[in-house]
Amino acid sequence: MATEEIKNAAAGSGAPTGAQATPYGGFVYMPLIAGWLVPGAGHFLLGKWVRGSLLAASVLGMFATGLAMHGEIGSEIHNILDILGLAGGLGSGLLYMVARVAGWGAAQAQTTVADWGTRFIWVAGLLNVIAAVDAHNLRTGRKS
Amino acid sequence: MTYFPAVLLFALFASTVFGITQRETPVRMFRYGLYCFSLFVGSAIVLSWLMWLIAR
């Protein structure tokens, strides 16, 4: 009975197979995009205030710690690892773009601690992507 | 900042995100977050001792 209802709801909404009916309306990818641009915003859109706040605090904390350690932002791309680093940084969305435009962080890591700071900034972006995908899964009903 | 506080901060932030995103109920989120945190910190301590032994 319950399985049939879920199947009907998924078929009617055009949602992916295995998705459940959700109470959320609007553009299905909005939580994903909002969550990528602003840490925690995807969960805020869905009314998950506590989860969103904790995720935002974690991503912002990781990013701010990286900046405080004089991690690199906006370094030039010399090899494939630099491209991966840029992709990781871009995962922070507007945070990374603002930091790059404003000239926060170091142009080049000069110390061991600054090198750790660069990794903190990369990982903040990767964690933000995980959080944004989680918001998308909540929106589509893959997760409750 | 020294190495150990950096490890603790990294583990705290990463475990929080892992806990919230990989589990569904608050209790399971907390438990999984704690599990990830202990693995992060524990593995850092074990690897540090291993490197110290290798370097001797």
Backbone of each chain as ProteinMPNN parsed JSONL, in Angstrom:
{"seq_chain_A": "MATEEIKNAAAGSGAPTGAQATPYGGFVYMPLIAGWLVPGAGHFLLGKWVRGSLLAASVLGMFATGLAMHGEIGSEIHNILDILGLAGGLGSGLLYMVARVAGWGAAQAQTTVADWGTRFIWVAGLLNVIAAVDAHNLRTGRKS", "coords_chain_A": {"N_chain_A": [[0.837, -1.203, 0.0], [1.743, 1.31, 1.007], [4.032, 1.366, -0.511], [2.977, 1.465, -3.097], [1.802, 3.992, -3.051], [4.055, 5.609, -2.839], [5.315, 4.98, -5.256], [3.403, 5.94, -7.067], [3.395, 8.653, -6.406], [6.018, 9.37, -7.068], [5.997, 8.844, -9.811], [4.061, 10.619, -10.697], [5.15, 13.132, -10.125], [7.358, 13.217, -11.628], [9.731, 12.702, -10.485], [12.997, 11.26, -9.668], [13.485, 7.656, -9.832], [12.712, 5.826, -6.89], [12.523, 7.982, -5.293], [10.708, 9.76, -2.743], [7.445, 11.2, -2.121], [7.529, 14.667, -1.438], [7.125, 17.444, 0.828], [8.0, 19.79, -0.215], [8.044, 22.601, -2.391], [8.482, 24.354, -5.586], [11.419, 25.129, -7.619], [13.331, 22.303, -8.288], [16.1, 22.09, -8.109], [16.887, 24.236, -6.642], [17.607, 24.213, -3.771], [20.074, 22.878, -3.986], [21.654, 24.62, -5.573], [21.499, 26.989, -4.063], [22.613, 26.077, -1.694], [25.192, 25.547, -2.52], [26.109, 28.096, -3.278], [25.811, 29.666, -0.923], [26.882, 28.608, 2.155], [24.919, 26.268, 3.906], [22.511, 27.394, 3.107], [20.848, 25.898, 1.44], [19.659, 24.03, 3.156], [18.359, 25.797, 4.863], [16.41, 26.811, 3.128], [14.74, 24.659, 3.023], [13.695, 24.588, 5.487], [15.203, 23.365, 7.444], [16.601, 24.31, 9.948], [18.404, 23.927, 12.121], [20.204, 21.925, 11.215], [21.141, 23.279, 8.939], [22.357, 25.511, 10.144], [24.429, 24.309, 11.62], [25.898, 23.119, 9.56], [26.614, 25.392, 8.076], [28.149, 26.738, 9.995], [30.246, 24.927, 10.266], [31.419, 24.807, 7.661], [32.013, 27.524, 7.214], [33.659, 27.912, 9.432], [35.789, 26.167, 8.878], [36.753, 27.358, 6.529], [37.382, 29.958, 7.437], [39.333, 29.342, 9.338], [41.291, 28.358, 7.653], [41.921, 30.709, 6.25], [42.877, 32.243, 8.377], [45.183, 30.887, 8.875], [46.737, 31.739, 6.887], [46.297, 30.589, 4.372], [46.412, 29.713, 0.852], [44.749, 31.609, -1.672], [43.449, 31.944, -4.855], [45.741, 31.336, -6.321], [48.1, 30.911, -9.018], [47.572, 28.616, -11.765], [49.455, 25.8, -12.218], [49.741, 23.066, -12.52], [47.991, 19.84, -12.61], [47.165, 19.342, -10.005], [46.799, 21.889, -8.994], [44.553, 22.623, -10.411], [42.68, 20.886, -9.317], [42.718, 21.872, -6.738], [41.665, 24.419, -7.185], [39.1, 23.673, -7.992], [38.201, 22.535, -5.611], [38.254, 24.796, -3.952], [36.372, 26.417, -5.246], [34.1, 25.09, -4.558], [33.181, 26.278, -2.275], [31.578, 28.273, -3.131], [30.071, 31.474, -3.197], [31.593, 32.412, -1.139], [34.275, 31.76, -1.685], [34.612, 33.172, -4.047], [34.211, 35.841, -3.231], [36.307, 36.045, -1.39], [38.445, 35.786, -3.106], [38.172, 37.983, -4.832], [38.328, 40.052, -2.965], [40.856, 39.745, -2.099], [41.647, 38.236, 0.082], [43.479, 35.966, 2.232], [46.586, 34.274, 1.362], [48.834, 34.947, -1.386], [50.687, 33.084, -1.985], [51.591, 30.121, -0.293], [53.704, 30.373, 2.41], [54.696, 29.172, 4.662], [54.704, 26.112, 6.65], [52.375, 25.97, 8.156], [50.738, 27.681, 6.686], [50.459, 26.156, 4.416], [48.907, 24.063, 5.402], [46.674, 25.617, 5.896], [45.836, 26.207, 3.306], [44.906, 23.695, 2.537], [42.784, 23.47, 4.335], [41.059, 25.391, 3.27], [40.483, 24.283, 0.762], [39.222, 21.892, 1.587], [37.023, 22.927, 2.945], [35.483, 23.822, 0.809], [34.916, 21.351, -0.427], [33.452, 20.074, 1.581], [31.276, 21.774, 1.597], [30.116, 21.2, -0.846], [29.253, 18.575, -0.373], [27.334, 19.137, 1.584], [25.525, 20.679, 0.085], [24.617, 18.798, -1.783], [23.358, 17.095, -0.02], [21.234, 18.711, 0.771], [19.863, 18.76, -1.647], [19.15, 16.07, -1.834], [17.378, 15.926, 0.312], [15.404, 17.566, -0.688], [14.481, 16.144, -2.915], [13.501, 13.924, -1.714], [15.003, 11.666, -1.288], [16.252, 11.523, 1.066], [15.366, 11.957, 4.502]], "CA_chain_A": [[0.0, 0.0, 0.0], [2.629, 2.484, 1.111], [4.949, 1.322, -1.66], [2.243, 1.943, -4.272], [1.643, 5.447, -2.936], [5.357, 6.218, -3.148], [5.534, 4.841, -6.693], [2.508, 6.867, -7.759], [3.854, 10.035, -6.169], [7.241, 9.576, -7.845], [5.652, 8.875, -11.226], [3.287, 11.831, -10.964], [5.954, 14.36, -10.015], [8.506, 13.149, -12.525], [10.935, 12.602, -9.658], [13.777, 10.07, -9.965], [13.003, 6.411, -9.231], [13.158, 5.651, -5.521], [12.254, 9.195, -4.52], [9.415, 9.795, -2.078], [6.752, 12.482, -2.229], [8.037, 15.596, -0.435], [6.248, 18.607, 0.998], [8.656, 20.994, -0.706], [7.658, 23.023, -3.733], [9.459, 25.198, -6.267], [12.45, 24.555, -8.493], [13.893, 21.173, -7.549], [17.546, 22.248, -7.909], [17.176, 25.476, -5.901], [18.419, 23.963, -2.564], [21.441, 22.507, -4.39], [22.355, 25.83, -6.024], [21.611, 27.908, -2.918], [23.557, 25.476, -0.747], [26.557, 25.709, -3.052], [26.501, 29.513, -3.249], [25.92, 30.129, 0.469], [26.867, 27.414, 3.016], [23.745, 26.093, 4.77], [21.303, 28.019, 2.557], [19.976, 24.854, 0.898], [18.875, 23.486, 4.268], [17.479, 26.871, 5.34], [15.271, 26.872, 2.206], [13.856, 23.522, 3.309], [13.244, 24.707, 6.869], [16.074, 22.594, 8.35], [17.392, 25.416, 10.495], [19.517, 23.464, 12.975], [21.186, 21.284, 10.333], [21.733, 24.327, 8.114], [23.255, 26.335, 10.961], [25.634, 23.531, 11.94], [26.685, 22.974, 8.325], [27.18, 26.707, 7.761], [29.208, 27.01, 10.974], [31.39, 24.052, 9.973], [32.085, 25.233, 6.419], [32.596, 28.855, 7.452], [34.75, 27.742, 10.387], [36.927, 25.569, 8.168], [37.268, 28.363, 5.593], [37.99, 31.049, 8.217], [40.572, 28.824, 9.916], [42.258, 28.332, 6.548], [42.359, 32.089, 6.009], [43.678, 32.668, 9.534], [46.488, 30.22, 8.772], [47.358, 32.331, 5.687], [46.213, 29.676, 3.236], [46.402, 30.329, -0.481], [43.526, 31.781, -2.461], [43.7, 32.618, -6.125], [47.088, 31.141, -6.845], [48.122, 30.567, -10.441], [47.469, 27.183, -12.027], [50.664, 25.292, -12.87], [49.611, 21.638, -12.828], [46.656, 19.274, -12.393], [46.802, 19.485, -8.593], [46.291, 23.251, -8.814], [43.18, 22.635, -10.935], [41.86, 20.227, -8.297], [42.612, 22.827, -5.629], [40.717, 25.46, -7.588], [37.768, 23.066, -7.948], [37.855, 22.437, -4.2], [37.955, 26.141, -3.449], [35.114, 26.899, -5.835], [33.002, 24.439, -3.846], [32.662, 27.185, -1.239], [30.623, 29.192, -3.754], [30.311, 32.92, -3.116], [32.641, 32.65, -0.138], [35.57, 31.707, -2.365], [34.675, 34.265, -5.025], [34.395, 37.088, -2.476], [37.663, 36.032, -0.837], [39.395, 35.981, -4.208], [38.054, 39.38, -5.291], [38.76, 40.942, -1.883], [42.289, 39.562, -1.863], [41.927, 37.594, 1.368], [44.399, 34.834, 2.134], [47.917, 34.579, 0.827], [49.027, 34.637, -2.807], [51.475, 31.845, -1.992], [51.839, 29.613, 1.06], [55.126, 30.552, 2.715], [55.091, 28.337, 5.798], [53.991, 24.833, 6.753], [51.017, 26.256, 8.638], [49.995, 28.253, 5.557], [50.136, 25.034, 3.54], [47.731, 23.433, 6.016], [45.558, 26.547, 5.687], [45.345, 26.001, 1.935], [44.107, 22.451, 2.556], [41.535, 23.783, 5.035], [40.196, 26.12, 2.325], [40.017, 23.295, -0.219], [38.279, 20.946, 2.207], [35.787, 23.671, 3.216], [34.709, 23.765, -0.429], [34.425, 19.987, -0.656], [32.386, 19.829, 2.565], [30.103, 22.539, 1.183], [29.469, 20.448, -1.93], [28.538, 17.463, 0.274], [26.152, 19.709, 2.24], [24.564, 21.101, -0.946], [24.011, 17.571, -2.32], [22.447, 16.619, 1.026], [20.018, 19.537, 0.653], [19.166, 18.281, -2.846], [18.544, 14.779, -1.49], [16.209, 16.227, 1.141], [14.375, 18.164, -1.563], [13.897, 15.128, -3.8], [12.906, 12.855, -0.913], [15.911, 10.52, -1.112], [16.632, 11.525, 2.479], [14.368, 12.685, 5.288]], "C_chain_A": [[0.871, 1.252, 0.0], [3.585, 2.545, -0.078], [4.267, 1.847, -2.913], [2.093, 3.462, -4.248], [2.934, 6.166, -3.309], [5.623, 6.16, -4.642], [4.679, 5.825, -7.469], [2.977, 8.302, -7.621], [5.087, 10.335, -7.002], [6.923, 9.684, -9.325], [4.938, 10.174, -11.574], [4.129, 13.083, -10.966], [7.137, 14.365, -10.97], [9.819, 13.054, -11.769], [11.689, 11.333, -10.01], [13.203, 8.843, -9.267], [13.56, 6.265, -7.826], [12.893, 6.875, -4.673], [10.863, 9.125, -3.906], [8.766, 11.152, -2.312], [7.251, 13.4, -1.121], [7.115, 16.79, -0.33], [6.818, 19.879, 0.383], [8.206, 21.313, -2.117], [8.77, 23.81, -4.386], [10.449, 24.418, -7.104], [13.254, 23.513, -7.724], [15.392, 21.347, -7.257], [17.909, 23.493, -7.092], [17.974, 25.232, -4.61], [19.873, 23.618, -2.887], [22.241, 23.759, -4.762], [22.562, 26.793, -4.858], [22.635, 27.401, -1.909], [24.994, 25.603, -1.214], [26.999, 27.171, -2.917], [26.733, 30.018, -1.831], [25.835, 28.905, 1.383], [25.638, 27.387, 3.937], [22.451, 26.597, 4.167], [20.331, 26.983, 1.988], [19.085, 24.265, 1.983], [17.931, 24.54, 4.828], [16.231, 26.954, 4.456], [14.244, 25.782, 2.51], [13.357, 23.54, 4.754], [14.055, 23.896, 7.858], [17.071, 23.563, 8.984], [18.598, 24.952, 11.304], [20.613, 22.83, 12.119], [21.91, 22.341, 9.49], [22.726, 25.169, 8.896], [24.551, 25.607, 11.278], [26.529, 23.361, 10.715], [27.36, 24.288, 7.964], [28.342, 27.019, 8.702], [30.451, 26.175, 10.664], [32.155, 24.521, 8.744], [32.751, 26.597, 6.61], [33.787, 28.763, 8.4], [35.997, 27.187, 9.723], [37.576, 26.602, 7.25], [38.005, 29.479, 6.352], [39.294, 30.595, 8.863], [41.668, 28.779, 8.859], [42.797, 29.722, 6.243], [43.274, 32.575, 7.144], [45.074, 32.04, 9.511], [47.256, 30.696, 7.537], [47.416, 31.349, 4.524], [46.096, 30.43, 1.928], [44.987, 30.47, -1.029], [43.921, 32.488, -3.743], [45.108, 32.476, -6.627], [47.008, 30.757, -8.324], [48.118, 29.051, -10.622], [48.692, 26.723, -12.819], [50.521, 23.822, -13.265], [48.217, 21.155, -12.446], [46.203, 19.407, -10.937], [46.25, 20.875, -8.301], [44.848, 23.367, -9.319], [42.233, 21.993, -9.922], [41.659, 21.146, -7.094], [41.621, 23.935, -5.938], [39.289, 24.928, -7.528], [37.292, 22.942, -6.497], [37.473, 23.782, -3.618], [36.639, 26.664, -3.966], [33.892, 26.242, -5.198], [32.418, 25.31, -2.754], [31.733, 28.243, -1.807], [31.025, 30.65, -3.629], [31.454, 33.26, -2.162], [34.014, 32.717, -0.803], [35.714, 32.882, -3.338], [34.92, 35.604, -4.337], [35.824, 37.169, -1.942], [38.698, 36.323, -1.925], [39.384, 37.437, -4.687], [38.615, 40.337, -4.238], [40.243, 40.785, -1.551], [42.617, 38.991, -0.497], [42.871, 36.416, 1.141], [45.719, 35.257, 1.516], [47.978, 34.238, -0.657], [49.81, 33.334, -2.951], [51.76, 31.418, -0.56], [53.337, 29.657, 1.347], [55.617, 29.62, 3.819], [54.314, 27.026, 5.778], [52.549, 25.055, 7.186], [50.154, 26.836, 7.513], [49.598, 27.159, 4.564], [48.938, 24.262, 4.087], [46.502, 24.302, 5.767], [44.96, 26.408, 4.297], [44.467, 24.757, 1.872], [42.771, 22.673, 3.265], [40.558, 24.459, 4.075], [39.646, 25.168, 1.271], [38.936, 22.396, 0.391], [36.968, 21.645, 2.573], [34.891, 23.638, 1.982], [34.121, 22.385, -0.673], [33.3, 19.633, 0.325], [31.112, 20.563, 2.162], [29.36, 21.838, 0.044], [28.667, 19.28, -1.349], [27.239, 17.977, 0.91], [25.092, 20.112, 1.213], [23.869, 19.876, -1.551], [23.036, 16.982, -1.304], [21.134, 17.401, 0.972], [19.199, 19.088, -0.55], [18.477, 16.943, -2.565], [17.325, 14.949, -0.594], [15.064, 16.729, 0.27], [13.687, 17.102, -2.422], [13.283, 13.963, -3.027], [13.783, 11.622, -0.768], [16.322, 10.39, 0.351], [15.574, 12.313, 3.236], [15.024, 13.484, 6.388]], "O_chain_A": [[0.76, 2.12, -0.866], [3.906, 3.62, -0.584], [4.872, 2.574, -3.701], [2.234, 4.132, -5.271], [2.92, 7.187, -3.997], [6.089, 7.13, -5.24], [5.151, 6.468, -8.408], [2.963, 9.072, -8.581], [5.204, 11.417, -7.579], [7.502, 10.513, -10.027], [5.184, 10.761, -12.628], [3.856, 14.009, -11.729], [7.833, 15.37, -11.112], [10.889, 13.293, -12.329], [11.108, 10.415, -10.587], [12.523, 8.958, -8.246], [14.735, 6.543, -7.586], [13.025, 6.817, -3.45], [9.953, 8.515, -4.467], [9.436, 12.126, -2.655], [7.386, 12.964, 0.022], [6.404, 17.118, -1.28], [6.188, 20.934, 0.45], [8.011, 20.417, -2.939], [9.865, 23.932, -3.836], [10.329, 23.205, -7.274], [13.79, 23.792, -6.652], [15.896, 20.812, -6.27], [19.086, 23.777, -6.874], [18.932, 25.961, -4.355], [20.789, 24.01, -2.164], [23.374, 23.931, -4.313], [23.649, 27.343, -4.678], [23.414, 28.17, -1.346], [25.908, 25.749, -0.402], [28.121, 27.45, -2.495], [27.716, 30.707, -1.56], [24.811, 28.222, 1.386], [25.358, 28.351, 4.65], [21.378, 26.261, 4.668], [19.117, 27.177, 2.05], [17.898, 24.027, 1.758], [16.814, 24.213, 5.228], [15.124, 27.142, 4.961], [13.046, 25.955, 2.286], [12.675, 22.612, 5.191], [13.641, 23.747, 9.008], [18.237, 23.618, 8.594], [19.685, 25.517, 11.187], [21.793, 23.148, 12.268], [23.132, 22.303, 9.346], [23.8, 25.505, 8.396], [25.634, 26.189, 11.218], [27.753, 23.447, 10.81], [28.533, 24.309, 7.591], [29.389, 27.502, 8.27], [31.576, 26.66, 10.786], [33.381, 24.623, 8.768], [33.901, 26.798, 6.22], [34.798, 29.44, 8.209], [37.11, 27.658, 9.96], [38.801, 26.711, 7.198], [39.1, 29.891, 5.966], [40.254, 31.363, 8.933], [42.822, 29.114, 9.127], [43.993, 29.891, 6.005], [44.295, 33.222, 6.909], [46.024, 32.597, 10.062], [48.291, 30.131, 7.183], [48.405, 31.269, 3.796], [45.736, 31.606, 1.889], [44.147, 29.584, -0.874], [44.63, 33.494, -3.725], [45.632, 33.375, -7.284], [45.96, 30.328, -8.808], [48.589, 28.303, -9.765], [48.939, 27.186, -13.933], [51.122, 23.385, -14.247], [47.369, 21.938, -12.017], [45.014, 19.563, -10.661], [45.354, 21.035, -7.472], [44.033, 24.095, -8.753], [41.128, 22.485, -9.693], [40.578, 21.195, -6.507], [40.839, 24.344, -5.08], [38.378, 25.623, -7.077], [36.129, 23.209, -6.191], [36.492, 23.899, -2.883], [35.872, 27.281, -3.227], [32.782, 26.769, -5.283], [31.274, 25.106, -2.346], [31.157, 29.029, -1.055], [32.163, 31.022, -3.913], [32.176, 34.241, -2.343], [34.811, 33.612, -0.523], [36.774, 33.499, -3.443], [35.733, 36.406, -4.796], [36.472, 38.213, -2.026], [39.691, 37.012, -1.692], [40.432, 38.04, -4.916], [39.293, 41.31, -4.571], [40.813, 41.59, -0.814], [43.704, 39.212, 0.035], [43.039, 35.935, 0.02], [45.938, 36.425, 1.194], [47.265, 33.353, -1.13], [49.622, 32.582, -3.907], [52.123, 32.238, 0.283], [54.137, 29.06, 0.627], [56.807, 29.316, 3.901], [53.384, 26.854, 4.99], [51.624, 24.428, 6.668], [48.971, 26.511, 7.407], [48.534, 27.226, 3.948], [48.058, 23.853, 3.329], [45.423, 23.793, 5.464], [43.744, 26.481, 4.12], [43.414, 24.762, 1.234], [41.747, 22.132, 2.849], [39.369, 24.139, 4.066], [38.466, 25.24, 0.926], [37.884, 22.171, -0.206], [35.908, 21.022, 2.519], [33.68, 23.447, 2.095], [32.965, 22.259, -1.077], [32.325, 18.979, -0.045], [30.007, 20.056, 2.354], [28.132, 21.876, -0.023], [27.542, 19.021, -1.775], [26.188, 17.348, 0.797], [23.899, 19.912, 1.441], [22.665, 19.912, -1.805], [22.003, 16.432, -1.683], [20.055, 16.825, 1.11], [17.971, 19.041, -0.48], [17.352, 16.716, -3.009], [16.35, 14.207, -0.718], [13.906, 16.362, 0.469], [12.475, 17.147, -2.632], [12.619, 13.109, -3.616], [13.353, 10.628, -0.182], [16.689, 9.312, 0.818], [14.956, 13.225, 2.686], [14.337, 14.161, 7.152]]}, "seq_chain_B": "MTYFPAVLLFALFASTVFGITQRETPVRMFRYGLYCFSLFVGSAIVLSWLMWLIAR", "coords_chain_B": {"N_chain_B": [[49.505, 28.44, 15.031], [49.633, 25.148, 16.242], [50.3, 21.703, 15.275], [48.498, 19.812, 16.504], [46.134, 21.243, 17.563], [45.229, 22.103, 15.052], [44.571, 19.676, 13.86], [42.48, 18.9, 15.567], [40.549, 20.915, 15.087], [40.092, 20.565, 12.332], [39.08, 17.93, 12.367], [36.777, 18.317, 13.906], [35.147, 20.093, 12.353], [34.881, 18.66, 9.897], [33.762, 16.229, 10.801], [31.312, 17.085, 11.792], [29.947, 17.847, 9.451], [29.992, 15.392, 8.05], [28.511, 13.771, 9.829], [25.942, 14.991, 9.819], [25.211, 14.824, 7.132], [25.399, 12.153, 6.378], [23.76, 10.517, 7.863], [20.351, 9.916, 9.11], [18.695, 10.401, 11.393], [18.715, 12.54, 14.327], [20.075, 11.396, 16.595], [21.572, 9.319, 15.465], [23.075, 10.821, 13.724], [24.665, 12.293, 15.513], [26.075, 10.234, 16.781], [27.483, 9.123, 14.614], [28.974, 11.322, 13.828], [30.578, 11.626, 16.075], [31.967, 9.22, 15.944], [33.381, 9.574, 13.509], [34.944, 11.768, 14.255], [36.531, 10.665, 16.288], [37.916, 8.778, 14.793], [39.348, 10.413, 12.999], [41.015, 11.917, 14.779], [42.203, 9.873, 16.256], [43.536, 8.366, 14.245], [45.348, 10.269, 13.399], [46.967, 10.536, 15.656], [48.02, 7.923, 15.925], [49.374, 7.625, 13.441], [51.216, 9.681, 13.736], [52.837, 8.754, 15.85], [53.836, 6.479, 14.583], [55.349, 7.657, 12.525], [57.214, 8.947, 14.082], [58.533, 6.755, 15.202], [59.586, 5.591, 12.888], [61.324, 7.576, 12.106], [63.341, 7.428, 13.952]], "CA_chain_B": [[48.772, 27.241, 15.422], [50.449, 23.935, 16.13], [49.685, 20.622, 14.518], [47.387, 19.121, 17.159], [44.897, 22.037, 17.461], [44.762, 22.092, 13.657], [43.902, 18.371, 13.664], [41.205, 18.906, 16.301], [39.603, 21.775, 14.369], [39.754, 19.888, 11.078], [38.222, 16.792, 12.697], [35.482, 18.817, 14.385], [34.345, 20.618, 11.24], [34.58, 17.596, 8.934], [32.863, 15.251, 11.429], [29.974, 17.681, 11.871], [29.321, 17.746, 8.122], [29.773, 13.968, 7.765], [27.419, 13.272, 10.676], [24.635, 15.518, 9.386], [24.859, 14.463, 5.758], [25.43, 10.708, 6.102], [22.765, 9.805, 8.663], [19.042, 10.552, 8.972], [18.092, 10.872, 12.647], [19.688, 13.309, 15.13], [20.918, 10.551, 17.451], [22.541, 8.615, 14.604], [23.999, 11.855, 13.225], [25.608, 12.608, 16.584], [26.953, 9.067, 16.973], [28.379, 8.984, 13.458], [29.9, 12.448, 13.916], [31.544, 11.288, 17.128], [32.783, 8.124, 15.384], [34.31, 10.172, 12.534], [35.888, 12.609, 14.991], [37.519, 9.815, 16.979], [38.785, 8.173, 13.771], [40.264, 11.461, 12.527], [42.016, 12.25, 15.794], [42.931, 8.639, 16.577], [44.474, 8.0, 13.172], [46.431, 11.261, 13.391], [47.885, 10.205, 16.758], [48.71, 6.669, 15.587], [50.324, 7.892, 12.347], [52.294, 10.532, 14.262], [53.757, 7.881, 16.579], [54.509, 5.637, 13.588], [56.378, 8.466, 11.856], [58.268, 9.18, 15.073], [59.309, 5.517, 15.302], [60.334, 5.413, 11.636], [62.376, 8.592, 12.025], [64.413, 7.156, 14.922]], "C_chain_B": [[49.681, 26.019, 15.249], [49.635, 22.816, 15.482], [48.434, 20.06, 15.195], [46.087, 19.943, 17.19], [44.342, 22.087, 16.038], [44.025, 20.787, 13.362], [42.533, 18.37, 14.336], [40.155, 19.737, 15.571], [39.131, 21.112, 13.075], [38.769, 18.744, 11.352], [36.833, 17.246, 13.134], [34.593, 19.266, 13.225], [33.941, 19.502, 10.27], [33.586, 16.586, 9.522], [31.443, 15.794, 11.526], [29.248, 17.529, 10.538], [29.032, 16.278, 7.785], [28.575, 13.432, 8.551], [26.064, 13.703, 10.16], [24.238, 14.966, 8.024], [24.752, 12.947, 5.534], [24.438, 9.896, 6.922], [21.455, 10.589, 8.698], [18.453, 11.089, 10.275], [19.15, 11.586, 13.486], [20.618, 12.446, 15.98], [21.992, 9.854, 16.615], [23.542, 9.599, 13.998], [25.085, 12.135, 14.255], [26.608, 11.466, 16.76], [27.957, 8.947, 15.826], [29.413, 10.114, 13.449], [30.997, 12.173, 14.933], [32.51, 10.201, 16.649], [33.826, 8.684, 14.416], [35.376, 10.999, 13.247], [36.962, 11.751, 15.643], [38.445, 9.142, 15.97], [39.805, 9.183, 13.243], [41.404, 11.662, 13.527], [42.874, 11.026, 16.117], [43.951, 8.277, 15.508], [45.627, 8.994, 13.101], [47.462, 10.938, 14.479], [48.696, 8.952, 16.427], [49.76, 6.91, 14.5], [51.495, 8.749, 12.822], [53.329, 9.694, 15.016], [54.527, 6.987, 15.617], [55.635, 6.41, 12.904], [57.539, 8.743, 12.8], [59.16, 7.956, 15.197], [60.162, 5.297, 14.057], [61.527, 6.36, 11.577], [63.537, 8.314, 12.962], [65.502, 6.288, 14.314]], "O_chain_B": [[50.391, 25.881, 14.253], [48.45, 22.971, 15.186], [47.417, 19.852, 14.533], [45.028, 19.401, 16.874], [43.126, 22.11, 15.843], [42.988, 20.787, 12.698], [41.549, 17.905, 13.762], [39.004, 19.318, 15.447], [37.94, 21.098, 12.762], [37.759, 18.604, 10.663], [35.831, 16.628, 12.773], [33.432, 18.867, 13.129], [32.779, 19.418, 9.872], [32.674, 16.138, 8.828], [30.478, 15.047, 11.359], [28.083, 17.132, 10.496], [27.951, 15.957, 7.291], [27.729, 12.726, 8.002], [25.14, 12.895, 10.069], [23.066, 14.673, 7.786], [24.083, 12.509, 4.598], [24.294, 8.696, 6.692], [21.428, 11.774, 8.364], [17.783, 12.122, 10.268], [20.338, 11.283, 13.378], [21.812, 12.729, 16.077], [23.16, 9.803, 16.999], [24.706, 9.26, 13.783], [26.269, 12.205, 13.924], [27.814, 11.687, 16.873], [29.141, 8.699, 16.052], [30.576, 9.899, 13.108], [32.175, 12.443, 14.696], [33.711, 10.259, 16.914], [35.001, 8.325, 14.483], [36.556, 10.946, 12.899], [38.151, 12.062, 15.567], [39.629, 8.95, 16.25], [40.978, 8.855, 13.063], [42.582, 11.589, 13.179], [44.095, 11.119, 16.237], [45.089, 7.925, 15.818], [46.754, 8.617, 12.782], [48.668, 11.05, 14.259], [49.91, 8.922, 16.624], [50.899, 6.457, 14.62], [52.627, 8.57, 12.371], [54.534, 9.886, 14.855], [55.723, 6.756, 15.799], [56.736, 5.89, 12.725], [58.698, 8.772, 12.385], [60.382, 8.075, 15.287], [61.313, 4.871, 14.15], [62.594, 6.009, 11.073], [64.611, 8.893, 12.799], [66.479, 5.962, 14.988]]}, "name": "protein", "num_of_chains": 2, "seq": "MATEEIKNAAAGSGAPTGAQATPYGGFVYMPLIAGWLVPGAGHFLLGKWVRGSLLAASVLGMFATGLAMHGEIGSEIHNILDILGLAGGLGSGLLYMVARVAGWGAAQAQTTVADWGTRFIWVAGLLNVIAAVDAHNLRTGRKSMTYFPAVLLFALFASTVFGITQRETPVRMFRYGLYCFSLFVGSAIVLSWLMWLIAR"}
